[in-house]
Amino acid sequence: MNWMIDASFAVHPDFKSHTGGTLSFGGGAAQVMSKKQKLNSRSSTEAELIAVDNVVTMILWTKLFMEWQGYPIEKNILYQDNKSAILLEENGRKSAGKRSRAINIRYFFITDQVE
């Protein structure tokens, strides 16, 4: 399963960011999501982490659902365009710089899911 995730930083009138994503499975879009983030983020990196955090739970649920239906899923591939967020997702807090230290620990749940 291929997931494409993106966040738009502070695009709403109340300065909240927006999350969008698609799940491609079997050559077509199987699931699409677009929603306003519930909290304000301080940077585009934090907005991307929030987006991925929201989607990781969907990824885990969809994987379990597909396996219950008899379709074994070997791997999920998540595509994202923010290099700073990717580093934080792969390495956790140890790759955080001065500006990203304020990011909530909650979003490092992602690090446990990355292989």
BELFEN-V344375 format. One record per residue. SS is DSSP state (A for helix, B for strand, O for the rest). PHI is phi in degrees with one decimal (none if undefined). Layout:
ss: [SS,SS]
phi: [PHI,PHI]
//
This chain:
ss: [O,B,B,B,B,B,B,B,O,O,O,O,O,O,O,O,O,B,B,B,B,B,B,B,B,O,O,B,B,B,B,B,B,B,B,B,O,O,O,O,O,O,O,A,A,A,A,A,A,A,A,A,A,A,A,A,A,A,A,A,A,A,A,A,A,A,A,A,O,O,O,O,O,O,O,O,B,B,B,O,O,O,A,A,A,A,A,A,A,A,A,A,A,A,A,O,O,O,O,O,O,O,O,O,A,A,A,A,A,A,A,A,A,O,O]
phi: [none,-112.4,-113.4,-115.9,-124.9,-149.5,-127.9,-107.7,-78.2,50.3,-93.8,-90.6,-56.9,-91.7,66.3,-84.9,-91.0,-128.8,-112.0,-139.9,-167.3,-136.2,-110.9,-102.2,-148.4,68.6,88.5,-144.0,-78.8,-99.4,-149.8,-132.5,-140.6,-153.0,-156.1,-75.9,-72.0,-78.6,-132.3,-78.6,-112.1,-93.0,-153.8,-66.6,-63.3,-65.0,-61.9,-67.0,-63.0,-63.2,-61.1,-66.8,-59.0,-63.5,-83.9,-58.1,-65.5,-65.4,-61.7,-63.0,-65.1,-63.8,-60.8,-61.8,-60.7,-63.5,-68.2,-63.8,-83.7,96.0,-111.2,-65.9,-107.7,-78.1,-155.8,-110.0,-111.9,-111.1,-101.3,-148.5,-109.5,-103.3,-63.0,-64.4,-65.9,-62.2,-59.9,-65.6,-66.8,-78.3,-108.7,71.9,-60.9,-64.7,-97.7,-75.1,-93.6,-59.7,-78.7,-104.1,-68.1,-81.7,-67.5,-58.5,-60.2,-54.2,-79.5,-91.0,-57.0,-59.2,-56.8,-68.7,-94.0,-83.4,-110.3]
//
